[in-house]
Amino acid sequence: QVQLVESGGGLVQAGGSLSLTCTASWAVYAMGWFRQSPGKEREFVVGIGYNGDNPVYADSVKGRFTISRDNAKNMVYLQMNTLKPEDTAVYYCATAGRMAAIVNGEYDYWGQGTQVTVSS
């Protein structure tokens, strides 16, 4: 079983930036982030394959968020810029055996999440 630990959430004003980090207990193929707000469904944010090329972003974050990974450390990073109040959610790191599964929400494992709050 893969364990995932997220860190880096917090409170920021609209227009600000935050960085999230996820550490996996061992190497995994596809990694990504999804988020969930109270009363809303889980929402795909971004996914990245093992080689780190051609990440897939949700339209709502494209151009503002950047995902990267360090396979030597089993870590994935999410740089979030120009944050908006609608980005407020609990952000979860997730893994899957293939990229399409990340995009489709078919995760194998996910972490306990980190809260991101963007004030207006």
Beta strands, then each sheet from edge to edge (+ up, - down):
strand 1: 4-7
strand 2: 10-13
strand 3: 18-24
strand 4: 30-36
strand 5: 43-48
strand 6: 56-57
strand 7: 65-70
strand 8: 75-80
strand 9: 89-96
strand 10: 109-110
strand 11: 114-119
sheet 1: 1+ 3- 8+ 7-
sheet 2: 2+ 11+ 9- 4+ 5- 6+
sheet 3: 2+ 11+ 9- 10+
end
